[in-house]
Amino acid sequence: MNSIMPNLYPASAEIFVLIMACVVLIVDLYCGKKLPGIAFVLTQATLVFGGVIVWLTADAHVALTFSKMFIDDLFGDFMKIAILATMAIAMTYGRSYLDDRGLNKGEFYLLALFATLGMMVIVSANHLLVLYIGLELMSLSLYAMVALRRDDAAASEAAMKYFVLGALASGFLLYGMSMIYGATGTLQIDEIARQLAYHAANKTVLLFGLVFVIAGLAFKVGVVPFHMWVPDVYQGAPTAVTLIVGSAPKLAAFVMAIRLLVGGMFLVNEYWQLALLLMASFSIVLGNLTAIAQRNVKRMLAYSTISHMGFMLLALASGVIDGASVADLRFSVLNAYSAALFYTVTYVLMSLAAFGTLILLSRAGFDAEMLDDLKGLSRRSPWFAAVMLITMFSMAGVPFFVGFFAKFSVLEALIQADRIGVAVFAVLMSLIGAYYYLRVVKLMYFDEPVDSTPLVAPTGLRVMLSVNGVVIALAGIAPNSLMSICALALGYSL
Amino acid sequence: MTFANLLFYVFAAILVFAAIRVITASNPVHAVLHLVLAFFTAGGLWMLLRAEFLAIALVLVYVGAVMVLFLFVIMMLDINIERMRERFWSNLPFGLVVGGLLIAEMSLVLTARYFDLDAMPEAAEPPAGHSNTKELGRLIYTQYAYPFELAAVILLVAIIAAIALTHRVRPGNKRLDPARQIAVKRKDRVRILSMPAEKD
């Protein structure tokens, strides 16, 4: 009975984040009172250096380690850097908000670091058990972060809903995974694909499991009919936490979908594509129509998330052309999935900026969350009104902003897959959606400010939000570079 | 029918009965006690599968620790059952439709057609001296070391979350600070006065 030490090199970033999380835990315990900012500084350092380590250890070679449970590929590296960067930006935005509300404690940063670790585990999972454990690590930290403002009834309710529904979704996912195990006799994702290819798997049982897995996935992404938690959690959670819940986990959920559906079960794609297509269409309708009726910006952005995630699923569901040659097939598949990846990354960038603006407008004792709070922002701060303008135009998909190119590439993938009806429908629905994004712009530029107190946000938030806005604008001017990075990252892994 | 088969059916029947009572019992304490019974019989089933360690762990951890704690929590909460039942009838039709659909789908797939003895052949008889516990330990510390470590991280997160959500200094809290208690000197509490002796 001899065991071989697993190769730890591909997992060095995860190990670093885990060690640093423990360091933050101990340092905050002993020096937290004397040095109040220490947890924040250490967390940011961890996120930045974690990204650097991922960057340094990245190569085109696909490495498996930990008994083939851990996969390190270029796609995973790209997503890990994106997740770490998103978390770092979210931490910068949230600091003053948390400070004003007495939530700026070591526990918040610890939970954020563990959530990040969970996402990194999901990104590198090549085994259903590891995928599930990573998901639980991420979700458990997020539930606790939502509940952190304990005295607030709305936050507690949101946390309860998130927790109960999340546990249900985890149950679905586990049940589905156990069925897949029953059908294929393995939990390893690439092995599942191999079993399917050799027709060794019991297809009926596998599809039965697939349904449950898709339900669990749909919950984590937040698409109809598993979207109920999204508006309540977005509204009830402190804005700094909403920022986290609404950004990085979407990236992780996207990787989960790619690894499970494309990596593991691509050969039964006609089944899961139909499911995704249906869920996506309902999400786009419900998200866009319900968002119009909202007076609360956080709730409005929650419904907008539902519709955006629907759009992303549309691209995921159009990865195949019937009757194409193998080379064409690979190209078109790649094109659809890189469109979905591009959409997710740009969406996360935009939602960071939108929630960042809400934090900018908040101050001690006041949470900016109603549409009226945005009124006349151009007079209070022309620059940040412009940042929000770019974000809203981009979310609406106005031409020559990055959101337009994201939507365009999704539609291109849809048309390649011969789903022209769905494409037309998606365009019509995003036209309806443009109304509520443009309403925000109208309120900012053409209405009198209700509240004319000067903005008191700290420099870090201002600088980061400006950079975020400029990045969105630049990505709109030159979308090709980001698009080719997405295609490159996926191309080496599929 | 062998004795093992008979045992299986006895355990299975008790398990199904207990599980149904968990969701139908009107008194939450009864529901928890039935859940204990369900775990216990599930432990018995695992024992029949020769998974001794898992069976004992289930009884020790779930029945012995988790469920007892759960029972305490349930007893301390003042649950108004009548209020929870208010919307039972209005939600029942929807629940029946969804539940019925799920049961229909599951019974189509999970029948003997795919899970009969041909599809799931009986495991080979383990050699003499085979230890299920030892095998489990070997796998956990070698092949499954990565998920095992991550599970430990999840437990750490659970501790941090529980402390972050419940442990905080509330105004009006009459908690004693042991450090300050220990640091008390005699001169803080006792004042010795030298008084001249008084007569009469």
Interface residues (C-beta under 8 A of the other chain):
Chain A: M1 S3 P6 L18 L25 F66 S67 M69 F70 K105 E107 F108 L110 L111 F114 L117 V121 H127 L129 V130 I133 G134 E136 L137 L140 S141 Y143 A144 A147 L148 R150 G182 N202 T204 V205 F208
Chain B: E105 M106 V109 L110 Y114 F115 A119 R138 Y141 T142 Q143 Y144 A145 Y146 P147 L150 A151 V153 I154 L156 V157 A158 I160 A161 I163 A164 L165 R168
